[in-house]
Amino acid sequence: MTDWSAPIGGLRPEPLDVPTLVERLRLTVFSAGYAAAAVPALALAIVTLVAIPTGLAGVGVLLALAAVPATQALTTAHRRVSGLLLDDEITAAYRDTSDLPVLARPFVWLRDGERWRDFGFLCFSATGGFVLSLLPAALVAGPVTYAIGLVVDTSWAWFWLALLSGPLLFVWWVTTPALVRARALAERGILGRSRLEARLEEVEESRAEVVDSSAAEIRRIERDLHDGAQARIAAVGMNVGLAEKLMATDPEAAAALLREARETTVSALEDLRSVVRGILPPVLADQGLAGAVEALTIGLPLPVTTTFDDVPRLPAPIESAAYFAVAECLANTVKHAQATRAFVRATHDGERLRIAVGDDGRGGADPGGSGLTGVHKRLGAFDGTLAVTSPAGGPTTITMEVPCPTP
């Protein structure tokens, strides 16, 4: 049975057998489909060209509201088909206009590079792409037509045409895989981003998120220092200054101020320790991720089972990111899950750190919520991933993976 979703095979000469013949016919069908798609592509290209200059008149906006979504549907189908033939994923990154008024969307589309890629595809599909994709079907349809003509009309003209069938079929046999592959590669070049481009965009986005996260963390530390330790240390200075003035005239009041200053100093030290723990818990540096997570769970109001199977010491930035990711997940469990127990399981296979945090709560965790979004951004800085399984009624399992090969 023919696998229609199979990628294109190799371009080297193949044996003349039934499976190879079926493969050639399959590719010819795909090529004919590419050629047939030139009709809607041409129509959409014309409508788009008319919509651009008539946009200010209002007519172009209405045309764009019809043409652009139709073009996206057409290019999405081509991305899928060409991706299957190339055994690759061809993606697009359209600007999100779902939250905009309908009549305002065409003006955003006009500045969207992905939409212009789609328009370029329409032009290619209706011109050079049409010719490229028509060749395999024409090469195999010609000999069939000549053979039928020879049966119906035995004139010498049909005889000579039928004689050409052999060379045409040979050309069809040899060139069809290359022609179909060329069409798929052209579509990937027009409609898709290369893996390097996609990776570069991911890195840029991740870097921006890390910068934003770092800036927010710095502001939090500054706020904690200003509201806590700094205020207490300032109070200590004032009390000591007053005690110095009262030392000669009222020793008892001076002693009381010094006692208060001592107590305030102790509180300021606690505030400083709290800030330091928020930056990097000492137990994380001393005992690693396993010890830090176990220490974290001690103060939680529900039992948490921790299991760390052969997790070695990892680079400090990864351990820190994993620790705070687990801390955020457990904090969400305590706040929202209404759970009676939770667990943390971590493994390392030599290439990736995998952590699962779960509970028996009510479920319904939102992967797009602020808490889990922050976890995803934190892990994204290290190419990490986050997956959430949380059906209504529970249980919830959050799986995090971070690449970190051990030497």
ROTOR-603263 format. One line per field, with one value per residue (C-alpha): residue in one letter; chain; x, y, z. Coordinates in Angstrom, 1 decimal. Each point is the difference from the previous one (the first is absolute). Layout:
! ROTOR-603263
r <- a | ...
c <- A | ...
c1 <- X | ...
c2 <- Y | ...
c3 <- Z | ...
This chain:
! ROTOR-603263
r <- m | t | d | w | s | a | p | i | g | g | l | r | p | e | p | l | d | v | p | t | l | v | e | r | l | r | l | t | v | f | s | a | g | y | a | a | a | a | v | p | a | l | a | l | a | i | v | t | l | v | a | i | p | t | g | l | a | g | v | g | v | l | l | a | l | a | a | v | p | a | t | q | a | l | t | t | a | h | r | r | v | s | g | l | l | l | d | d | e | i | t | a | a | y | r | d | t | s | d | l | p | v | l | a | r | p | f | v | w | l | r | d | g | e | r | w | r | d | f | g | f | l | c | f | s | a | t | g | g | f | v | l | s | l | l | p | a | a | l | v | a | g | p | v | t | y | a | i | g | l | v | v | d | t | s | w | a | w | f | w | l | a | l | l | s | g | p | l | l | f | v | w | w | v | t | t | p | a | l | v | r | a | r | a | l | a | e | r | g | i | l | g | r | s | r | l | e | a | r | l | e | e | v | e | e | s | r | a | e | v | v | d | s | s | a | a | e | i | r | r | i | e | r | d | l | h | d | g | a | q | a | r | i | a | a | v | g | m | n | v | g | l | a | e | k | l | m | a | t | d | p | e | a | a | a | a | l | l | r | e | a | r | e | t | t | v | s | a | l | e | d | l | r | s | v | v | r | g | i | l | p | p | v | l | a | d | q | g | l | a | g | a | v | e | a | l | t | i | g | l | p | l | p | v | t | t | t | f | d | d | v | p | r | l | p | a | p | i | e | s | a | a | y | f | a | v | a | e | c | l | a | n | t | v | k | h | a | q | a | t | r | a | f | v | r | a | t | h | d | g | e | r | l | r | i | a | v | g | d | d | g | r | g | g | a | d | p | g | g | s | g | l | t | g | v | h | k | r | l | g | a | f | d | g | t | l | a | v | t | s | p | a | g | g | p | t | t | i | t | m | e | v | p | c | p | t | p
c <- A | A | A | A | A | A | A | A | A | A | A | A | A | A | A | A | A | A | A | A | A | A | A | A | A | A | A | A | A | A | A | A | A | A | A | A | A | A | A | A | A | A | A | A | A | A | A | A | A | A | A | A | A | A | A | A | A | A | A | A | A | A | A | A | A | A | A | A | A | A | A | A | A | A | A | A | A | A | A | A | A | A | A | A | A | A | A | A | A | A | A | A | A | A | A | A | A | A | A | A | A | A | A | A | A | A | A | A | A | A | A | A | A | A | A | A | A | A | A | A | A | A | A | A | A | A | A | A | A | A | A | A | A | A | A | A | A | A | A | A | A | A | A | A | A | A | A | A | A | A | A | A | A | A | A | A | A | A | A | A | A | A | A | A | A | A | A | A | A | A | A | A | A | A | A | A | A | A | A | A | A | A | A | A | A | A | A | A | A | A | A | A | A | A | A | A | A | A | A | A | A | A | A | A | A | A | A | A | A | A | A | A | A | A | A | A | A | A | A | A | A | A | A | A | A | A | A | A | A | A | A | A | A | A | A | A | A | A | A | A | A | A | A | A | A | A | A | A | A | A | A | A | A | A | A | A | A | A | A | A | A | A | A | A | A | A | A | A | A | A | A | A | A | A | A | A | A | A | A | A | A | A | A | A | A | A | A | A | A | A | A | A | A | A | A | A | A | A | A | A | A | A | A | A | A | A | A | A | A | A | A | A | A | A | A | A | A | A | A | A | A | A | A | A | A | A | A | A | A | A | A | A | A | A | A | A | A | A | A | A | A | A | A | A | A | A | A | A | A | A | A | A | A | A | A | A | A | A | A | A | A | A | A | A | A | A | A | A | A | A | A | A | A | A | A | A | A | A | A | A | A | A | A | A | A | A | A | A | A | A | A | A | A | A | A | A | A | A | A | A | A | A | A | A | A | A | A
c1 <- 0.0 | 1.4 | 1.0 | -1.0 | 1.7 | 3.4 | 2.9 | 1.7 | 2.5 | 3.6 | 0.8 | 2.3 | -1.1 | -2.5 | -0.9 | -2.9 | -2.5 | -3.6 | 0.7 | 2.2 | -2.7 | -2.6 | 2.4 | 0.4 | -3.8 | -0.4 | 2.4 | -1.7 | -3.3 | 1.6 | 1.5 | -3.4 | -1.5 | 2.7 | -0.8 | -3.7 | 0.6 | 1.2 | -3.6 | -1.0 | 3.5 | -0.4 | -3.5 | 1.2 | 3.1 | -2.3 | -2.4 | 2.9 | 1.5 | -3.3 | -0.5 | 3.3 | -0.7 | -3.7 | 0.5 | -0.6 | -3.2 | -1.4 | -0.4 | 3.5 | -0.6 | -3.0 | 2.0 | 2.9 | -2.3 | -1.0 | 3.3 | 2.5 | -1.7 | -0.5 | 3.7 | 1.0 | -2.1 | 1.5 | 3.6 | -0.6 | -1.1 | 3.2 | 2.2 | -1.5 | 0.4 | 3.5 | 1.0 | -1.2 | 1.9 | 3.2 | -0.5 | 0.3 | -2.2 | -0.7 | -1.3 | -1.3 | -0.2 | -2.9 | -0.6 | -2.9 | -3.0 | -2.7 | -0.5 | -0.3 | -3.2 | -0.7 | 0.4 | 3.4 | 1.6 | 0.9 | 2.2 | 2.0 | 0.1 | 1.5 | 3.1 | 0.3 | 2.9 | -1.6 | -3.0 | 2.4 | 1.6 | -3.4 | -0.5 | 3.4 | -1.2 | -3.2 | 2.1 | 2.4 | -2.8 | -1.8 | 3.1 | 3.2 | -1.4 | -2.8 | 2.4 | 2.3 | -2.9 | -1.7 | 3.0 | -0.4 | -3.7 | 0.6 | 2.9 | -2.2 | -3.2 | 1.5 | 0.9 | -3.4 | -1.7 | 2.2 | -0.8 | -3.8 | 0.3 | 1.8 | -2.8 | -2.7 | 1.9 | 2.7 | 1.5 | 3.7 | -0.2 | -1.2 | 2.5 | 2.9 | -1.4 | -0.5 | 3.7 | 1.0 | -1.8 | 3.0 | 2.4 | -2.6 | -0.8 | 3.7 | 0.4 | -3.1 | 1.5 | 3.3 | -1.0 | -3.3 | 1.6 | 2.4 | -2.8 | -2.3 | 2.8 | 1.0 | -3.6 | -0.1 | 3.4 | -1.1 | -3.1 | 2.0 | 2.3 | -2.9 | -2.5 | 2.2 | 2.8 | 3.2 | 0.9 | 2.8 | -2.5 | -2.5 | 2.7 | 1.3 | -3.4 | -0.4 | 3.4 | -0.9 | -3.4 | 1.6 | 2.7 | -2.6 | -2.0 | 3.1 | 0.8 | -3.5 | 0.1 | 3.4 | -1.2 | -3.1 | 2.1 | 2.3 | -2.9 | -1.4 | 3.4 | 0.2 | -3.5 | 0.7 | 3.2 | -1.7 | -3.1 | 1.9 | 3.7 | 0.6 | -2.8 | 1.1 | 3.6 | -1.0 | -2.0 | 3.0 | 2.1 | -2.6 | -0.3 | 3.8 | 0.2 | -2.7 | 1.6 | 3.3 | -1.7 | -1.8 | 3.0 | 1.0 | -3.5 | -2.2 | 2.0 | -3.1 | -1.7 | 3.3 | 0.3 | -3.6 | 0.8 | 3.1 | -2.1 | -2.5 | 2.8 | 1.4 | -3.4 | -0.4 | 3.4 | -1.0 | -3.2 | 2.1 | 2.2 | -3.0 | -1.3 | 3.4 | 0.1 | -3.5 | 1.1 | 3.1 | -2.2 | -2.2 | 3.1 | 1.7 | -0.8 | 3.2 | -1.3 | -0.1 | 3.7 | 0.9 | -2.2 | -1.1 | -3.5 | -1.2 | 0.9 | -1.4 | -3.3 | -0.3 | 0.7 | -2.6 | -2.7 | 0.5 | -1.8 | -3.0 | -3.4 | -0.5 | 2.1 | 2.3 | 1.9 | 3.3 | 1.8 | 3.3 | 1.4 | 3.7 | -0.2 | 3.6 | 1.2 | -0.8 | 1.2 | -1.1 | -2.2 | -2.0 | -0.3 | -1.2 | -2.6 | -1.2 | -0.3 | -2.0 | -2.2 | -0.8 | -0.6 | -2.5 | -1.8 | -0.3 | -1.1 | -2.8 | -1.0 | -0.3 | -1.9 | -2.4 | -0.1 | -1.8 | 2.2 | 0.7 | 3.4 | 2.5 | 3.2 | 3.2 | 1.8 | 3.3 | 2.1 | 3.1 | 0.8 | 3.4 | -1.5 | -3.1 | -1.3 | -3.6 | -2.1 | -3.7 | -1.9 | -3.5 | -2.9 | -3.4 | -1.8 | -3.0 | 1.9 | -0.7 | 3.4 | 0.4 | 3.3 | -0.5 | -0.4 | 2.5 | 1.7 | 0.6 | 0.8 | 2.8 | 1.3 | 0.0 | 1.9 | 2.5 | 0.6 | -0.1 | 3.3 | 1.6 | -2.0 | -2.2 | -3.6 | -3.1 | -3.1 | -3.1 | -2.5 | -2.8 | -3.5 | -3.0 | -0.2 | 3.7 | 2.6 | 2.6 | 3.4 | 2.4 | 3.0 | 3.1 | 3.0 | 3.3 | 2.9 | 3.2 | 2.4 | 2.4 | 3.7
c2 <- 0.0 | 3.4 | 2.3 | 3.4 | 1.8 | -1.6 | 2.4 | 0.1 | -2.8 | 0.3 | 1.5 | -2.8 | -2.4 | -2.6 | -3.4 | -0.4 | -1.7 | 0.4 | 1.8 | 2.6 | 0.4 | 0.6 | 2.6 | 1.8 | 0.1 | 1.3 | 2.8 | 0.8 | 0.4 | 2.3 | 2.0 | 0.2 | 1.3 | 2.7 | 1.0 | 0.1 | 2.2 | 2.7 | 0.9 | 1.2 | 1.4 | 2.2 | 1.1 | 0.9 | 1.8 | 2.2 | 0.7 | 0.9 | 2.3 | 1.8 | 0.2 | 1.9 | 3.2 | 0.0 | -0.4 | 3.7 | -0.1 | -2.7 | -2.6 | -1.2 | -0.7 | -2.3 | -1.7 | -0.6 | -1.4 | -2.6 | -0.6 | -0.1 | -2.8 | -1.9 | 0.4 | -1.1 | -3.2 | -0.7 | 0.6 | -2.1 | -2.9 | 0.4 | 0.2 | -3.2 | -1.9 | 1.3 | -0.7 | -3.6 | -0.5 | 1.5 | -1.7 | 3.4 | 2.4 | 3.3 | 2.6 | 3.5 | 2.8 | 2.2 | 3.1 | -0.7 | 2.2 | -1.9 | 2.7 | 2.8 | 1.3 | -1.7 | 3.1 | 0.8 | -3.4 | 0.8 | 2.9 | -2.4 | -2.6 | 2.6 | 0.2 | -3.7 | -1.6 | -3.4 | 1.3 | 1.4 | -3.5 | -1.4 | 2.5 | -0.9 | -3.6 | 0.9 | 1.6 | -3.0 | -2.6 | 1.7 | 0.4 | -2.0 | -2.4 | -0.8 | -0.9 | -2.0 | -2.1 | -0.4 | -1.8 | -3.5 | -0.2 | 1.2 | -2.5 | -2.9 | 1.2 | 0.5 | -3.6 | -1.1 | 2.4 | -1.2 | -3.7 | 0.7 | 2.0 | -2.9 | -2.3 | 2.3 | 1.3 | -2.1 | 2.8 | 0.5 | 3.2 | -1.9 | -2.7 | 2.4 | 1.6 | -3.4 | -0.7 | 3.0 | -1.4 | -2.1 | 3.0 | 2.0 | -2.7 | -0.4 | 3.7 | -0.1 | -3.0 | 1.7 | 3.6 | -0.2 | -0.4 | 2.9 | 2.2 | -0.6 | 0.4 | 3.3 | 1.3 | -1.0 | 1.6 | 3.2 | 0.1 | -0.5 | 2.8 | 2.4 | -1.0 | -1.4 | 1.1 | -1.9 | -1.8 | 2.4 | 3.0 | -1.7 | -0.7 | 3.5 | 1.4 | -2.4 | 1.2 | 3.6 | -0.5 | -2.0 | 2.7 | 2.7 | -2.0 | -0.6 | 3.7 | 0.9 | -2.7 | 1.2 | 3.6 | -1.1 | -2.0 | 3.0 | 2.2 | -2.6 | -0.2 | 3.8 | 0.2 | -2.7 | 1.8 | 3.4 | -1.1 | -2.4 | 0.0 | 3.6 | 1.4 | -1.9 | 0.9 | 3.7 | -0.4 | -1.5 | 3.0 | 2.4 | -1.9 | -0.1 | 3.7 | 0.8 | -2.3 | 1.8 | 3.3 | -1.4 | -1.9 | 2.9 | 1.3 | -3.2 | -3.2 | -2.2 | 1.4 | -0.3 | -3.7 | -0.6 | 1.5 | -2.2 | -3.1 | 1.0 | 0.5 | -3.4 | -1.7 | 2.0 | -1.1 | -3.7 | 0.7 | 1.7 | -3.1 | -2.2 | 2.2 | -0.2 | -3.8 | -0.1 | 2.1 | -2.2 | -3.2 | 1.6 | 0.5 | -3.3 | -2.3 | -1.0 | -3.6 | -0.1 | 0.9 | -2.4 | -3.1 | 0.4 | -0.1 | -3.0 | 1.4 | 3.4 | -1.4 | -2.2 | 3.0 | 2.0 | -2.6 | -0.1 | 3.2 | -0.7 | -0.6 | -3.4 | -3.1 | 0.0 | -3.2 | 0.8 | -2.6 | 0.8 | -2.9 | 0.4 | 3.7 | 1.3 | 3.4 | 2.3 | 3.4 | 2.6 | 2.0 | -3.1 | -1.1 | 3.4 | 0.2 | -3.5 | 0.7 | 3.2 | -1.7 | -2.8 | 2.6 | 1.9 | -3.2 | -1.0 | 3.5 | -0.2 | -3.4 | 1.5 | 3.0 | -1.4 | -3.8 | -0.8 | -3.1 | -2.4 | -1.2 | 0.8 | -1.5 | 1.0 | -2.6 | 0.8 | -2.1 | 0.6 | -2.2 | 1.5 | 2.5 | 1.6 | 0.8 | -1.0 | 1.1 | -0.8 | 1.9 | -1.2 | 0.0 | -1.6 | 3.3 | 1.2 | 0.4 | 2.6 | 1.6 | 2.6 | -0.3 | 3.7 | 1.2 | 2.5 | -2.6 | -2.7 | 2.6 | 1.2 | -3.6 | -0.5 | 3.2 | -1.0 | -3.4 | 1.5 | 1.8 | -3.5 | -1.5 | -1.6 | -1.2 | -0.1 | -2.3 | 0.2 | -2.8 | 1.2 | -1.2 | 1.4 | -1.9 | -0.8 | -1.2 | 2.4 | -0.8 | 2.6 | -1.4 | 2.1 | -1.0 | 1.8 | -1.0 | -0.4 | -2.6 | -1.2 | -0.2
c3 <- 0.0 | -1.0 | 2.9 | -1.3 | 2.8 | -0.6 | -0.9 | -3.3 | -0.4 | -1.2 | -3.4 | -1.1 | -2.7 | 1.3 | -1.3 | -2.5 | 2.2 | 1.1 | 3.3 | -1.8 | -2.7 | 2.7 | 1.7 | -3.4 | -0.4 | 3.5 | -0.6 | -3.3 | 1.8 | 2.5 | -2.8 | -1.8 | 3.2 | 0.2 | -3.5 | 0.6 | 3.0 | -2.4 | -0.8 | 3.5 | 0.5 | -3.2 | 1.1 | 3.5 | -1.3 | -2.3 | 2.9 | 2.3 | -2.6 | -0.4 | 3.8 | 0.7 | -2.1 | 0.8 | 3.8 | 0.8 | -1.9 | 2.3 | -2.8 | 0.4 | 3.7 | -0.9 | -2.7 | 2.5 | 2.6 | -2.6 | -1.8 | 2.9 | 2.1 | -3.2 | -0.9 | 3.4 | -0.3 | -3.4 | 1.2 | 3.1 | -2.2 | -2.1 | 3.1 | 1.2 | -3.4 | -0.7 | 3.6 | -0.4 | -3.3 | 1.5 | 3.4 | 1.6 | 1.9 | -1.9 | 2.5 | -0.2 | 2.6 | -0.8 | 2.1 | 2.4 | -1.0 | 1.9 | 2.6 | -2.6 | -1.6 | -3.3 | -2.1 | 1.6 | -0.8 | -3.7 | 1.1 | 2.3 | -2.8 | -2.3 | 2.3 | 0.7 | -1.7 | 0.0 | -2.0 | -2.6 | -0.2 | -0.7 | -2.8 | -1.4 | 0.0 | -1.9 | -2.7 | -0.2 | 0.0 | -2.8 | -2.2 | 0.3 | 2.5 | -2.3 | -2.9 | 2.3 | 1.4 | -3.3 | -1.6 | 1.7 | -0.8 | -3.6 | -0.5 | 1.1 | -1.6 | -3.4 | -0.7 | 1.3 | -2.4 | -2.9 | 0.7 | 0.1 | -3.2 | -1.8 | 1.0 | -1.3 | -3.0 | -1.6 | -2.0 | -0.3 | 2.1 | 3.0 | -0.6 | 0.2 | 3.1 | 1.6 | -0.9 | 2.1 | 3.1 | 1.0 | 0.3 | 1.8 | 2.5 | 0.6 | 0.7 | 2.3 | 1.9 | 0.5 | 0.7 | 2.0 | 3.5 | -0.7 | -1.4 | 3.0 | 2.4 | -1.7 | 0.4 | 3.7 | 0.7 | -1.8 | 2.2 | 3.1 | -1.1 | -0.6 | 2.8 | 2.7 | 2.2 | 0.1 | 3.2 | 0.6 | -0.4 | 2.3 | 2.5 | -0.2 | 0.7 | 3.0 | 1.4 | -0.4 | 1.6 | 2.8 | 0.5 | 0.2 | 2.6 | 2.0 | 0.0 | 1.1 | 2.7 | 1.2 | 0.2 | 1.9 | 2.4 | 0.6 | 0.7 | 2.5 | 1.8 | 0.1 | 1.4 | 2.6 | 1.1 | 0.1 | 1.9 | 2.3 | 0.9 | -1.2 | 2.1 | 3.1 | -0.4 | -0.3 | 3.2 | 1.7 | -0.9 | 1.3 | 3.3 | 0.5 | -0.7 | 2.5 | 2.6 | -0.5 | 0.8 | 3.0 | 1.5 | 2.3 | 1.0 | 0.0 | 0.0 | 0.4 | -3.1 | -1.9 | 1.1 | -1.1 | -3.4 | -0.3 | 0.8 | -2.6 | -2.5 | 0.7 | -0.6 | -3.2 | -1.1 | 0.4 | -2.0 | -2.7 | -0.2 | -0.4 | -2.8 | -1.7 | 0.3 | -1.5 | -3.0 | -0.5 | 0.1 | -2.7 | -2.2 | 0.6 | 3.0 | 1.8 | 0.2 | -3.8 | -0.2 | 2.8 | -0.7 | -3.6 | -1.5 | 1.9 | 3.4 | -0.8 | -1.1 | 3.0 | 2.3 | -2.0 | 0.7 | 3.7 | 0.6 | -2.2 | 1.5 | -1.8 | -0.3 | -3.0 | -1.2 | -1.7 | -2.2 | -1.7 | -2.0 | -0.9 | -0.4 | 0.1 | 0.8 | -2.9 | -1.1 | 2.6 | -2.4 | -1.0 | 3.7 | 0.9 | -2.8 | 0.8 | 3.7 | -0.5 | -2.6 | 2.5 | 2.7 | -2.2 | -0.9 | 3.7 | 0.9 | -2.6 | 1.5 | 3.5 | -1.2 | -2.6 | -0.2 | 3.3 | 0.1 | 2.9 | -1.3 | -2.7 | -1.5 | -1.7 | -2.1 | -1.9 | -2.2 | -2.2 | -2.9 | -0.8 | -2.5 | 1.6 | 3.4 | 0.3 | 3.0 | 0.6 | 2.6 | 0.8 | 2.5 | 0.6 | 0.0 | -2.0 | -3.3 | -2.6 | 0.0 | -2.7 | -2.0 | -1.0 | 3.5 | 1.5 | 2.2 | -2.6 | -2.6 | 2.3 | 0.4 | -3.8 | -0.5 | 2.6 | -1.6 | -3.5 | 0.7 | 0.0 | -2.9 | 2.6 | -0.6 | 2.2 | -0.4 | 2.1 | 0.5 | 2.2 | -0.8 | 1.9 | 3.3 | 0.0 | 0.4 | -1.3 | -1.3 | -1.3 | -1.9 | -0.6 | -2.1 | -0.3 | -2.2 | 2.1 | -1.2 | 2.7 | -0.9
